[in-house]
Amino acid sequence: MPWRDRTGAFSPFKALVLAALFVPALLLAQTAWENALGPKPWQAATHDTGTWAIRVLLLSLLITPARQVLRQARIAEVRRMVGVACFAYALLHLGLYAGDNSFDLVKVASEIIKRIYLTIGFVALAGLALLAATSTDAMLRRMGGVSWRRLHRLVYPLAALALVHFTLQSHADGRAVRLADGLSRGCAGRGCAGGAGVAGARGVRGRGDGGAGVRLVRAGNGDRPVAGFGGEPRCHVRVAAGAVGGCCRAGGGGGAVAGRVVRAAARGAGRAGRGCGRVGRGGLSVAT
């Protein structure tokens, strides 16, 4: 049992570490139960589990140095447990990504093949699966100590691959944030063009390629904050799936501020778009 030491006795230290490894998953489950994951719950859960997989992986790499520095041999007893937990979070990360794609495995496989950062992440996950499968005492005896240690040194290049995957994924997601930030800078004063309110309210309309568009919304409508400025209420930008383009006009007070985003691609957008915005009297201008 994972909470027992090598002599079979109960280990409070191992039990504490085991309980701590479950905390992120339990907190995520609670947040999902409360419908507090935001407008894209599958995506939020996918990112959360991926981040924790990276954290737990890095924690597993710190166990050996910590044992040597602190001169506490029992620290090494939790190395296998932490490593398996890392694989579990990474596997959950993939499962949630599949859920975000309606469990269309063909689509998931094609995305992994087409997108380099997904390919890198999948290779890292496959490597972690191999290490988890061979982490048992039975596999150690079957492979022999030398071969087993040589295999498990793969954790270092796998950690590097996982960090590359995380960095590229963060960069890809950051483009949507930069797009939203550029659009939101077109809002002045206390809100989106003063009286612009929730998308679809009077004075705001958008059009775009294929029905896509940019909608300016106030806080409190269920959208996760993207960018805020000035006083309350904060101004949000929602980018619809598809190409971003067309013109977004808003009449009403708030001052004239021009913002321009040259090229940006939101996640889920098929292509970057360009558009324009014009200032009505005392209105705002946003150019995409």
Backbone as a ProteinNet text record, in pm:
[ID]
protein_1_A
[PRIMARY]
MPWRDRTGAFSPFKALVLAALFVPALLLAQTAWENALGPKPWQAATHDTGTWAIRVLLLSLLITPARQVLRQARIAEVRRMVGVACFAYALLHLGLYAGDNSFDLVKVASEIIKRIYLTIGFVALAGLALLAATSTDAMLRRMGGVSWRRLHRLVYPLAALALVHFTLQSHADGRAVRLADGLSRGCAGRGCAGGAGVAGARGVRGRGDGGAGVRLVRAGNGDRPVAGFGGEPRCHVRVAAGAVGGCCRAGGGGGAVAGRVVRAAARGAGRAGRGCGRVGRGGLSVAT
[TERTIARY]
84.9	0	88.1	44.4	131.6	161.2	81.9	107.1	190.5	244.6	330.3	475	567.7	709.1	753.8	882.8	933.5	920.9	904.6	885.8	739.6	650.5	508.2	436.7	510.1	448.4	386.4	286.7	222	320.2	327.6	418.7	336	332.8	258.3	309.2	439.5	496.4	442.8	441.6	391.3	240.5	168.6	24.6	-4.9	76.6	57.8	85.4	192.5	225.6	116.6	67.2	-38.9	-163.8	-201.3	-318.6	-296	-174.9	-144.5	-152.5	-115.9	-119.8	-262.7	-359	-498.8	-563.9	-503.5	-567.2	-599.6	-504.7	-539.3	-657.6	-663.1	-773.5	-905.5	-903.4	-1025.7	-1073.8	-979.8	-1017.8	-1076.9	-1018.2	-1071.8	-1211.2	-1231.3	-1363.4	-1466	-1426	-1517.8	-1554	-1452.5	-1477.9	-1570.6	-1550.2	-1638.3	-1779.9	-1792.1	-1924	-2000.2	-1927.6	-1989.1	-2006.4	-1973.4	-1983.6	-1905.9	-1786	-1704.3	-1579.6	-1580.8	-1464.4	-1465.7	-1568.2	-1572	-1652	-1648.4	-1729.1	-1680.2	-1555.2	-1500.2	-1447.8	-1536.1	-1492.9	-1397.9	-1421.6	-1332.1	-1190.6	-1182	-1050.9	-981	-1055.3	-996.7	-945.8	-1024.5	-982.3	-861.7	-858.5	-744.2	-616.5	-622.4	-504.7	-461.9	-559	-527.3	-455.4	-505.9	-441.2	-303.4	-290.6	-159.4	-57.3	-100.6	-10.5	31.7	-62.6	-27.4	60.4	42.3	131.2	275	294.9	428.7	484.5	402.9	448.6	490.1	407.2	437.8	560.9	576.9	696.2	822.7	819.8	935.9	960.3	852.3	867.7	937.3	902.7	967.2	1116.7	1157.1	1299.4	1375.1	1302.8	1368.2	1387.7	1329.1	1333.1	1474.7	1546.9	1683.9	1775.5	1778.9	1860.5	1818.6	1687.7	1641.3	1688.5	1687.1	1735.7	1882.5	1961.3	2104.4	2137	2063.5	2089.8	2044.5	1924.2	1867.2	1915.5	1976.2	2025.7	1914.2	1800.8	1685.3	1650.4	1688.6	1669	1521.4	1435.2	1294.3	1226.6	1287.8	1229.1	1220.2	1320.2	1322.4	1208.7	1146.2	1038.5	914.4	901.6	781.9	807.1	928.4	961.6	870.9	849.1	762.3	619.1	571	434.8	416.1	511.9	503.1	511	598	610	482	419.1	293	182.5	183.5	84.4	102.5	227.2	253.4	191.7	211.5	153.2	1.4	-57.3	-202.8	-259.1	-194.3	-240.8	-222.8	-112.8	-90.5	-194.4	-228.7	-330.2	-467.7	-497.4	-622.6	-625.5	-510	-496.4	-537	-488.3	-524.3	-672.4	-724.1	-864.6	-957.1	-921.4	-1002.4	-992	-873.3	-860	-951.6	-957.8	-1049.4	-1194	-1226.4	-1361	-1393.8	-1295.3	-1315.2	-1344.5	-1302.3	-1329.8	-1439.5	-1529.9	-1646.7	-1606.8	-1490.3	-1438.3	-1433.6	-1410.8	-1389.6	-1241.7	-1213.6	-1075.2	-1003	-1077.3	-1015.4	-967.8	-1051.7	-1014	-897.4	-901.7	-792.4	-661.5	-664.3	-543	-491.5	-581.9	-538.4	-479.3	-536.6	-482.2	-342.9	-323	-191.4	-87.8	-128.9	-36.6	-6.4	-108.1	-91	-17.7	-39.8	14	137.2	249.5	376.9	379.1	317.4	321.6	238.5	132.3	55.7	133	205.6	289.6	394.7	459.8	561.6	500.5	383.9	318	279.5	234	194.5	316.4	427.6	550.7	592.6	584.6	618.7	525	395.6	299.6	328.9	362.4	395.2	517.6	617.1	734.4	702.2	616.5	576.3	498.2	417.8	344.8	441.6	548.9	649.5	717.3	751	816.7	722.1	596	499.5	478.1	472.7	449.6	567	685.8	805.7	854.9	769.1	812.8	795.7	736.3	709	834.4	830.2	943	961.7	851.1	860.7	936.8	909.3	980.6	1125.7	1153.8	1292.4	1371.8	1311.7	1380.4	1394.1	1293.3	1296.9	1401	1410.4	1501.9	1644.2	1656.9	1789.9	1813.5	1890	1909.3	1970.8	2070.3	2140.7	2048.2	1980.6	1891.4	1774.3	1724.6	1610.6	1647	1763.7	1807.4	1834.9	1890.2	1916.6	1785.3	1683	1553.8	1491.9	1500.5	1432.5	1508.6	1626.7	1693	1626.8	1537.9	1462.9	1371.7	1352	1264.4	1316.2	1448.4	1504.9	1471.1	1496.9	1452.1	1300.8	1226.6	1080.9	1033.3	1101.2	1067	1093.3	1203.9	1233.5	1124.9	1079.7	973.3	843.4	813.4	691.7	697.2	813.5	827.7	815.6	870.2	855.5	708.3	639.5	495.4	419.8	450.7	383.1	410.4	535.6	572.3	503.6	505.8	441.5	290.7	231.1	87	51.9	131.8	107.3	121	219.3	239	118.8	68.1	-47.5	-170.1	-192.7	-306.9	-289.1	-164.2	-137.9	-179	-186.2	-227.9	-371.3	-456.6	-595.2	-601.6	-516.7	-515.4	-466.4	-363.3	-312.6	-417.7	-492.1	-598.1	-702.8	-745.5	-846.7	-795.3	-667.9	-611.1	-606.2	-569.1	-564.5	-701.7	-801.8	-937.1	-988.9	-957.8	-1012.4	-953.2	-832.5	-773	-850.1	-939.3	-1022.9	-1134.8	-1154.1	-1259.8	-1202.8	-1276.6	-1227.6	-1321.6	-1271.3	-1352.7	-1392.6	-1518.5	-1563.3	-1616	-1645.3	-1700	-1675.1	-1738.8	-1724.9	-1813.6	-1754.9	-1826.5	-1940.2	-1913.3	-2011.9	-2135.4	-2223	-2350.5	-2350.1	-2231.6	-2229	-2273.1	-2268.1	-2329.8	-2305.7	-2399.2	-2386.7	-2399.3	-2330.6	-2334.8	-2478	-2504.5	-2638.2	-2724.7	-2671.8	-2748.7	-2750	-2836.6	-2849	-2719.6	-2678.4	-2556.5	-2436.3	-2445.2	-2332	-2377.3	-2305.1	-2334.4	-2203.2	-2196.2	-2073.7	-2107.5	-2019.8	-2035.1	-1895.5	-1888.6	-1758.3	-1770.6	-1658.4	-1654.8	-1721.2	-1819.7	-1884.7	-1961	-2004.1	-2083.1	-1999.2	-1867.1	-1783	-1782.2	-1739	-1735.3	-1674	-1675.7	-1622.3	-1735	-1755.5	-1862	-1801.9	-1843.9	-1796.3	-1899.5	-1857.5	-1953	-1903.2	-1994.6	-1957.8	-1927.6	-1863.9	-1839	-1971.2	-1968.4	-2084.1	-2181.5	-2145.3	-2235.8	-2194	-2103.9	-2061.2	-1931.7	-1878.4	-1753	-1637.5	-1531.4	-1410.2	-1343	-1293.3	-1228.4	-1109.6	-1103.1	-990.7	-899.4	-954.9	-874.1	-961.1	-903.1	-979.3	-899.9	-967.6	-899.5	-994.7	-941.3	-1024.7	-1096.5	-1210.9	-1288.1	-1383.2	-1462	-1563.3	-1681	-1758.4	-1738.6	-1628.3	-1565.6	-1458.8	-1516.1	-1434.8	-1479.1	-1418.7	-1498.2	-1452.9	-1466.8	-1390.5	-1403.7	-1423.5	-1526.2	-1548.4	-1521.2	-1431.9	-1400.6	-1471.7	-1561.1	-1636.9	-1546.8	-1582.6	-1504.4	-1514.4	-1410.4	-1405.1	-1312.6	-1310.4	-1223	-1272.9	-1180.1	-1215.4	-1208	-1313.8	-1308.7	-1430.2	-1446.8	-1561.1	-1541.2	-1648.4	-1643.7	-1725.9	-1679.8	-1754	-1767.7	-1892.5	-1914.6	-1988.8	-1960.2	-2034.7	-2060.8	-2184.9	-2217.6	-2231.7	-2225.7	-2239.9	-2110	-2116.2	-2001.2	-1888.9	-1780	-1666.6	-1538.7	-1539.7	-1416.1	-1371	-1289.5	-1243.4	-1102.9	-1088.4	-957.5	-941.6	-834.1	-813.6	-715.8	-748.8	-657.8	-646.4	-533.4	-514.1	-438.9	-491.9	-424.3	-392.2	-264	-225.7	-262.7	-214.7	-249.9	-260.1	-364.3	-377.8	-471.8	-447.2	-535.9	-582.5	-710	-763.7	-771.4	-767.8	-780.4	-920.2	-926.8	-1054	-1084.2	-1005.6	-1026.5	-953.1	-1016.5	-954.9	-848.1	-860.2	-761.2	-769.5	-661.1	-661.8	-743.1	-800	-884.4	-848.1	-899.8	-880.8	-1018.1	-1029.7	-1155.8	-1130.3	-1231.3	-1212.7	-1319.1	-1295.3	-1395.7	-1391.8	-1501.6	-1505.4	-1568.5	-1528.4	-1574.8	-1696.3	-1803.8	-1916.6	-1885.6	-1969.1	-1945.3	-1935.4	-1819.6	-1798.5	-1792.5	-1774.3	-1775.5	-1637.7	-1617.7	-1488.2	-1452.9	-1326.4	-1281.3	-1198.6	-1227.4	-1150.1	-1118.5	-991.9	-955.5	-894	-939.3	-881.5	-813.1
-119.5	0	124.1	231.1	348.3	420.1	396.6	464.9	380.2	271.6	186.9	196	183.7	186.1	47.5	31.4	-95.9	-210.9	-179.7	-285.3	-324.6	-252.9	-281.6	-200.9	-118.4	-37.5	89.5	141.3	264.1	380.3	460.7	575.3	703.5	780.7	908	1002.1	1001.2	1088.6	1052.9	924.5	882.8	906.7	886.1	910.8	1059.2	1145.9	1289.7	1331.4	1278.2	1310.7	1259.5	1139.8	1084.1	1172.8	1216.7	1303.8	1436.5	1490.9	1619.5	1608.8	1494.4	1477.1	1473.7	1440.2	1438.6	1576.8	1669	1798.9	1875	1890.1	1964.9	1904.6	1772.3	1707.8	1730.2	1724.8	1746.7	1890.6	1985.3	2125.7	2152.5	2088.1	2102.5	2043.1	1927.2	1864.4	1952.9	2014	2102.3	2224.2	2282.9	2398.7	2362.7	2244.9	2200.3	2177	2120.3	2093.4	2223.7	2329	2459.2	2542.9	2483.8	2554	2685.1	2680.2	2801.2	2797.8	2717	2706.3	2807.8	2892.7	2994.7	2950.1	3032.4	3002.3	2881	2840.1	2723.1	2624.7	2551.6	2465.5	2353.9	2291.6	2183.7	2237.4	2351.9	2410.1	2451.2	2510.8	2551.4	2430.9	2322.7	2201.8	2137.5	2141.1	2086.2	2160.9	2292.5	2371.7	2349.6	2338.8	2321.3	2188.8	2080.9	1950.6	1945.6	2011	2015.6	2090.5	2202	2278.5	2197.2	2125.7	2043.3	1924.5	1871.5	1763.7	1813.3	1935.2	1992.6	2015	2069.1	2095.7	1969	1865.3	1739.6	1674.3	1687	1632.3	1701.1	1832.4	1905.1	1870.7	1850.3	1809.9	1674.9	1582.7	1450.8	1460.3	1556.6	1573.6	1635.8	1699.3	1762.1	1666.3	1548.1	1456.8	1409.5	1367.1	1319.4	1429.3	1549.7	1656.6	1689.4	1687.9	1717.1	1610.2	1485.9	1378	1395.1	1433.7	1450.4	1571.8	1680.9	1802.4	1786.9	1733.2	1719.7	1593.9	1503.2	1376.6	1299.4	1293.9	1219.3	1112.5	989.5	882.4	855	881	847.6	935.5	1048.9	1133.5	1057.5	971.7	896.2	795.2	762.8	664.2	713.3	845.1	898.7	928.9	898.6	932.7	860	731.1	655.4	709	737.5	788.3	920.3	1010.3	1140.7	1124.3	1035.3	1011.8	956.4	861.6	804.9	910.9	996.4	1104.6	1200.6	1227.3	1312	1250.8	1122.1	1054.6	1059.4	1042.8	1045.7	1182	1290.1	1423.5	1448.3	1397.8	1414.1	1336.3	1215.8	1135.3	1202.3	1258	1331.4	1455	1517.5	1632.3	1594.8	1481	1434.2	1398.5	1332.9	1295.6	1416.6	1521.8	1643.4	1714.7	1706.9	1764	1690.9	1558	1481.2	1521.1	1545	1588.7	1723.8	1812.1	1943.8	1931.8	1819.9	1793.5	1688.7	1683.5	1593.8	1447.7	1412.4	1275.2	1219.2	1307.7	1266.9	1228	1099.1	1053.1	1074.4	1067.5	1093	1238.1	1328.8	1469.7	1494.7	1431.6	1448.2	1399.7	1282.8	1228.8	1319.7	1373.4	1462	1590.8	1641.9	1763.4	1737.2	1621	1586.5	1576.5	1525.2	1511.3	1647	1731.6	1858.3	1964.4	1965.9	2073	2023.1	2089.8	2040.7	2036.9	2136.1	2136.3	2022	1982	1865.8	1737	1731.8	1614.4	1597.1	1707.4	1702.7	1658	1712.6	1674	1527.1	1475.5	1334.5	1243	1281.7	1202.2	1199.4	1314	1319.7	1230.7	1232.8	1149.2	1000.6	963.1	822.5	778.6	867.4	835.5	820.1	907.6	897.2	768.1	726.6	600.7	483	485.4	379.9	377	493.2	498.4	454.2	493.2	452.1	300.6	243.5	99.6	17.9	73.4	0.9	47.3	116.1	169.5	71.6	-43.9	-139.1	-216.8	-274.8	-357	-479.5	-534.8	-652.9	-619.9	-503.7	-463.7	-431.8	-378.9	-352.9	-482.2	-586.3	-715.6	-779.3	-766.6	-829.5	-763.9	-630.5	-557.9	-554.3	-564.5	-547.6	-400.5	-377.6	-240.8	-146.8	-193	-107	-64.3	-162.7	-131.8	-46.6	-74.4	0.7	147.7	169.6	308.3	380.7	308.4	370.8	414.1	328.5	363.2	484	485.1	590.7	723.1	724.7	853.6	929.9	862	931	1039.6	1038.3	1139.7	1280.6	1295.7	1429.9	1484.6	1409.6	1462	1471.3	1383.4	1392.4	1520	1556.7	1682.6	1801.6	1794.2	1902.3	1911.3	1796.7	1796.1	1853.6	1817.1	1867.5	2019.3	2071.9	2217	2287.5	2226.1	2283.8	2285.2	2174.5	2167.9	2276.9	2292.7	2393.3	2534	2560	2693.1	2725.1	2630.3	2653	2667.1	2587.2	2598	2734.8	2779.5	2910	3021	3006.3	3107.6	3110.3	2992	2984.9	3047.2	3018.9	3076.4	3225.5	3269.8	3410.7	3499.8	3445.6	3527	3574.7	3488.7	3530.3	3640.5	3627.3	3729.2	3861.7	3857.6	3982	4045.6	3961.2	4014.1	4085.1	4018.9	4078.7	4206	4204.3	4322.5	4439.4	4411.6	4518.5	4575.6	4486.8	4534.6	4614.8	4567.7	4634.2	4771.7	4794.7	4926.8	5033.1	4988.6	5084.4	5139.1	5081.6	5129.6	5236.5	5340.3	5449.6	5473.3	5542.6	5583.6	5466.7	5467	5370.3	5243.3	5239.2	5117.5	5117.5	5027.6	5019.3	5126.1	5233.9	5344.1	5392.4	5390.9	5442.6	5357.3	5371.1	5301.1	5173.5	5121.5	5003.8	4879.5	4849.8	4736.2	4599.6	4509.6	4371.7	4363.9	4262	4245.1	4235.3	4304.2	4302.3	4416.3	4495.3	4608.2	4718.6	4812	4920.6	5000.5	5032.7	5111.6	5027	4894.9	4809	4706.2	4692.4	4585.9	4542.2	4417.6	4368	4281.3	4277.7	4183.5	4134.1	4014	3958.5	3854.8	3796.6	3695.6	3569	3523.4	3397.9	3404.1	3520.7	3530.2	3554.1	3547.9	3574.4	3723.2	3762.7	3904.8	3930.2	4053.8	4094.1	4157	4110.1	4164.8	4222.7	4341.3	4408.7	4389.6	4337.6	4305.7	4357.6	4379.1	4422.6	4302.3	4330.9	4226	4179.6	4054	4002.6	3928.4	3906.6	3833.9	3689.2	3642.5	3503.3	3482.9	3586.8	3573.5	3589.6	3517.2	3532.9	3663.7	3741.8	3868.4	3846.5	3924.5	3918.2	4037.2	4153.7	4272	4377.8	4452.8	4556.6	4684.9	4795.8	4924.3	5027.3	5139.5	5247.2	5206.4	5264.6	5232.4	5118.3	5083.9	4980.6	5037.2	4962.3	4820.1	4790.6	4675.8	4638.7	4602.5	4618.7	4592	4461	4378.5	4249.2	4245.2	4156.9	4135	3986.8	3952	3812.4	3796.6	3703.9	3680.1	3554.1	3566.7	3451.3	3360.1	3231.1	3135.9	3170.1	3142.1	3175.2	3291.8	3342.9	3454.5	3578.2	3658.1	3782.8	3891.8	3963.7	4065.6	4153.4	4233.9	4321.4	4445.4	4520	4645.7	4635.5	4699.3	4706.8	4853.2	4900.6	5040.8	5053.3	5156.4	5184.7	5332.9	5370.4	5510.1	5534.7	5656	5686.7	5735.9	5789.9	5855.7	5761.1	5813.5	5730.9	5780.8	5875.6	5928.9	5850	5910.4	5844.7	5792.8	5664.2	5601.3	5499.9	5505	5411.7	5304.4	5181.3	5071	4987.2	4928	4851	4722.2	4612.1	4483	4440.6	4428.1	4401.4	4260.1	4162.2	4023.7	3949.4	3874.5	3791.9	3678.6	3567.5	3454.2	3403.2	3399.4	3345.1	3194.4	3126.4	2981.7	2946.8	2860.4	2824.9	2905.5	3011.8	3089.7	3024.5	3018.5	2953.6	3038.6	3169.2	3255.8	3392.4	3467.3	3601.8	3692.5	3793.2	3880.5	4025.4	4105.9	4249	4315.7	4425.5	4495.6	4640.9	4711.1	4850.6	4895.5	5006.4	5064.5	5214	5276.4	5419.6	5484.1	5602.3	5676.2	5757.9	5733.8	5825.3	5943	6029.1	6147.5	6106.9	6128.3	6087.8	5938.5	5862.2	5717.5	5659.9	5535.2	5470.8	5410.4	5377.2	5314.4	5195.1	5082.2	4960.3	4904.2	4879.9	4819.9	4685.5	4583.9	4451.2	4413.7
0	0	0	-65.4	-78.4	52	155.4	283.2	380.3	332.1	416.5	369.8	464.6	429.9	386.4	365.7	312.8	412.1	538.8	638.8	653.4	586.8	596.2	702.6	775	880	821.3	891.9	847.2	856.4	749	744.3	738.6	846.4	843.6	734.5	709	606.9	468.4	434.7	303.7	292.4	401.7	399.6	377.1	438.3	421.6	277.6	219.2	80.3	-13.8	11.6	-72	-67.9	52.3	65.4	-6.2	5.7	-58.9	-210.4	-266.2	-411.1	-465.3	-379.8	-421.5	-413.5	-340.4	-315.9	-444.6	-540.4	-663.1	-738.8	-747	-818	-746	-613.2	-536.8	-548.7	-546.7	-561.9	-700.5	-801.4	-937.3	-946.5	-884.7	-886.1	-815.6	-704	-632.7	-717.8	-783.4	-868.6	-983.5	-1041.9	-1150.4	-1098.9	-980.1	-921.8	-899.4	-863.8	-837.5	-964.9	-1079.8	-1209.2	-1207.3	-1149.9	-1135.1	-1222.2	-1326.2	-1414.2	-1528.2	-1532.1	-1635.5	-1756.3	-1861.3	-1980.4	-2059.3	-2038.6	-2107.7	-2003.7	-1937.4	-1826.2	-1866.7	-1982.2	-2025.8	-2047.7	-2111.9	-2139.3	-2010.3	-1917.4	-1790	-1712	-1709.7	-1638.9	-1706.1	-1838.6	-1912.4	-1877.1	-1876.6	-1842.9	-1698.1	-1608.2	-1466.5	-1441.9	-1500	-1480	-1546.5	-1661.9	-1725.9	-1642.5	-1582.1	-1496.9	-1375.8	-1316.8	-1200.2	-1238.6	-1356.9	-1401.8	-1409	-1460.1	-1466.3	-1326.1	-1238	-1101.3	-1029.1	-1040.3	-972.7	-1034.1	-1166.2	-1231.6	-1179.8	-1170.7	-1118.7	-972.2	-897.4	-757.4	-746.4	-836.1	-833	-860.7	-943.9	-973.6	-856.8	-766.6	-651.3	-534.5	-542.8	-428.7	-399.4	-502.3	-479.7	-425.9	-484.8	-424.6	-281.8	-254.8	-118.8	-21	-63.7	23.1	53.6	-46.2	-26	60.6	39.5	116.4	260.5	278.7	413.6	485	408.4	464.2	533.6	463.9	512	408.8	436	338.3	311.3	409.9	390.9	286.2	251.4	147.7	16	-9.8	-135.5	-144.2	-31.2	-32.5	-107.8	-123.3	-190.3	-337.5	-386.6	-524.2	-623.2	-602.5	-692.8	-688.4	-568.6	-552.3	-626.3	-613.2	-678.9	-830.7	-876.2	-1019.9	-1080.8	-1013.2	-1063.8	-1061.9	-959.2	-953.5	-1070.6	-1108.2	-1224.2	-1349.8	-1368.8	-1485.2	-1480.3	-1361.3	-1348	-1388.5	-1344.8	-1382.4	-1532.4	-1588.6	-1732.2	-1812.7	-1765.8	-1834.6	-1823.5	-1706.3	-1688.9	-1779.1	-1795.3	-1884.8	-2027.7	-2074.3	-2208.5	-2216.1	-2111.8	-2111.7	-2117.1	-2044.5	-2046.7	-2181.1	-2242.6	-2377.3	-2475.1	-2461.8	-2547.2	-2518.8	-2390.3	-2356.5	-2415.3	-2420.4	-2480.5	-2629.2	-2689.7	-2831.2	-2848.1	-2749.3	-2754.3	-2766.6	-2715.5	-2718.4	-2860.4	-2955	-3093.3	-3106.9	-3091.2	-3086.7	-3219.2	-3328.3	-3458.8	-3465.8	-3420.4	-3419.9	-3326	-3207.8	-3110.5	-3170.9	-3234.3	-3295.6	-3406.1	-3486.6	-3595.3	-3540.9	-3432.3	-3371.1	-3315.7	-3253.7	-3198.9	-3310.6	-3425.4	-3537.9	-3601.4	-3612.3	-3684.4	-3601.6	-3471.4	-3387.5	-3313.2	-3335.1	-3284	-3132.1	-3066.5	-2920.4	-2861.9	-2933.5	-2889.6	-2913.9	-3024	-3051.9	-2943.3	-2905.7	-2800.5	-2668.4	-2636.1	-2512.1	-2510.3	-2624.1	-2629.6	-2615.3	-2675.3	-2659.9	-2513	-2446.7	-2304.3	-2222.8	-2255.6	-2183.7	-2205.8	-2329.2	-2357.5	-2277.8	-2267.4	-2188	-2040.6	-1988.4	-1847.8	-1823.2	-1921.9	-1909	-1897.3	-1975.6	-1969.2	-1832.8	-1780.7	-1649.7	-1538.4	-1548.3	-1446.6	-1449.3	-1569.5	-1582	-1530	-1533.6	-1489.6	-1351.9	-1278.1	-1149.1	-1033.5	-1059.3	-951.4	-912.3	-793.8	-746.5	-835.4	-885.9	-972.8	-1100.4	-1160.6	-1281.7	-1251.6	-1135.3	-1096.8	-1089.5	-1029.3	-1021.1	-1158.7	-1242.7	-1374.6	-1465.2	-1460.3	-1548.3	-1494.3	-1365	-1305.2	-1274	-1168.2	-1121	-1223.6	-1297.7	-1392.5	-1506.6	-1566.5	-1679.1	-1632.6	-1513.3	-1461.8	-1439.5	-1379.8	-1356.3	-1487	-1585	-1715.4	-1781.2	-1771.6	-1829.5	-1759.2	-1628.6	-1553.9	-1555.5	-1611.3	-1634.7	-1748.6	-1822.1	-1927.3	-1870.1	-1740.2	-1681	-1706.8	-1720.7	-1742.2	-1881.9	-1990.2	-2120.7	-2131.3	-2063.5	-2066.1	-1996.4	-1888.5	-1821.2	-1912.6	-1989	-2083.2	-2190.8	-2241.8	-2341.8	-2283.6	-2159.6	-2095.9	-2080	-2046.3	-2031.6	-2166.8	-2271.8	-2405.8	-2446	-2421.2	-2450.2	-2375.5	-2248.7	-2166.5	-2218.3	-2255.9	-2304.3	-2436.8	-2529.5	-2659.4	-2645.3	-2556.7	-2533.7	-2475	-2378.8	-2317.7	-2420.5	-2511.3	-2616	-2710	-2744.8	-2835	-2770.2	-2642.1	-2572.4	-2550.9	-2539.1	-2514.4	-2629	-2750.6	-2864.5	-2848	-2792.9	-2770.3	-2664.7	-2561.8	-2457.7	-2513.5	-2599.7	-2658.4	-2749.6	-2821.2	-2905.2	-2820.2	-2713.2	-2626.7	-2561.2	-2522.3	-2458	-2556.8	-2682.5	-2781.5	-2809.5	-2813.1	-2836.6	-2718.2	-2597	-2479.2	-2458.1	-2511.6	-2496.9	-2574	-2662.8	-2732.7	-2646.7	-2529.8	-2441.3	-2348.6	-2326.1	-2243.1	-2127.5	-2026.6	-1914.1	-1827.7	-1783.1	-1685.2	-1746.6	-1873.7	-1932.9	-2080.6	-2149.6	-2293.7	-2355.5	-2399	-2460.6	-2372.4	-2242.5	-2149.3	-2145.7	-2240.4	-2237.1	-2314.9	-2350.4	-2436.5	-2362.5	-2242.3	-2176.8	-2236.9	-2216.6	-2259.8	-2411.5	-2467.7	-2613	-2659.7	-2766.9	-2821.5	-2770.2	-2670.9	-2620.6	-2724.8	-2705.7	-2802.5	-2809	-2925.4	-2944.2	-2976.3	-2968.1	-3000	-3100.8	-3205.7	-3300.9	-3363.3	-3403.5	-3465	-3582.7	-3674.6	-3784.7	-3818.8	-3872.1	-3904.6	-4012.3	-4042.3	-4146.8	-4096.2	-4168.2	-4133.9	-4003	-3964	-3842.4	-3719.6	-3733.7	-3618.8	-3592.9	-3479.7	-3450.3	-3316.6	-3277.6	-3149.4	-3071.7	-2950.3	-2869.6	-2742	-2708.9	-2589.4	-2480.4	-2367.5	-2262.4	-2129.5	-2039.5	-1905.4	-1816.9	-1703.8	-1605	-1546.9	-1498.9	-1430.4	-1519.6	-1645.1	-1734.3	-1751.7	-1665.4	-1672.2	-1746.3	-1812	-1883.7	-1787.3	-1813	-1732.3	-1771.2	-1671.8	-1706.7	-1798.8	-1903.7	-1996.3	-1975.9	-1970.2	-1947.9	-1882.8	-1793.3	-1726.6	-1723.7	-1711.9	-1713	-1656.3	-1619.1	-1568.9	-1442.2	-1420.8	-1302.6	-1329.1	-1229.6	-1246.7	-1324.3	-1398.6	-1419	-1518.5	-1504.1	-1596.4	-1732	-1831.5	-1967.7	-2014	-2079	-2127.5	-2278.5	-2337.9	-2481.8	-2504	-2576.6	-2611.7	-2759.7	-2794.3	-2934.2	-2977.9	-3072.9	-3119.8	-3200.8	-3205.2	-3282.7	-3429.7	-3501.6	-3642.6	-3665	-3786.2	-3815.9	-3745.1	-3697.1	-3632.8	-3736.9	-3756.3	-3859.6	-3854.2	-3955.7	-3963	-3879.7	-3861.6	-3789.5	-3663.9	-3560.2	-3435.4	-3401.3	-3393.5	-3364.5	-3232.5	-3163.2	-3041.8	-3034.6	-3016.6	-2997.2	-2849.5	-2808.2	-2666.9	-2610.5	-2487.8	-2426.3	-2395.8	-2346	-2307.1	-2365.8	-2457.1	-2512.6	-2632.4	-2715.3	-2837.5	-2815.4	-2822.3	-2806.9	-2918.4	-2989.5	-3101.1	-3059.2	-3087.5	-3060.8	-3184.9	-3205.9	-3328.7	-3298.6	-3344.9	-3335.4	-3476.9	-3509.9	-3647.8	-3687.2	-3614.2	-3643.2	-3511.9	-3496.5	-3376.8	-3410.1	-3347.5	-3371.8	-3237.8	-3216.5	-3092.6	-3106.6	-2993.6	-2998.2	-3045.9	-3144.5	-3203.7	-3327.2	-3352.9	-3474.2	-3587.9	-3698.1	-3812.3	-3875.2	-3866.4	-3927.2	-3862.6	-3875.4	-3819.5	-3909.2	-3853.8	-3933.6	-3912.3	-3999.2	-3988.1	-3995.7	-3934	-3939.3	-3910.1	-3878	-3848.8	-3752.9	-3690	-3603.9	-3623.4	-3606.4	-3623.5	-3501.6	-3481.6	-3365.8	-3404.1	-3333.2	-3342.2	-3252.4	-3243.7	-3162	-3016.4	-2958.1	-2819.7	-2800.9	-2908.5	-2898	-2886.7	-2935.3	-2926.9	-3061	-3076.7	-3200.1	-3165.4	-3224	-3204.5	-3342	-3371	-3499.4	-3476.2	-3550	-3536.5	-3665.7
[MASK]
++++++++++++++++++++++++++++++++++++++++++++++++++++++++++++++++++++++++++++++++++++++++++++++++++++++++++++++++++++++++++++++++++++++++++++++++++++++++++++++++++++++++++++++++++++++++++++++++++++++++++++++++++++++++++++++++++++++++++++++++++++++++++++++++++++++++++++++++++++++++++++++++

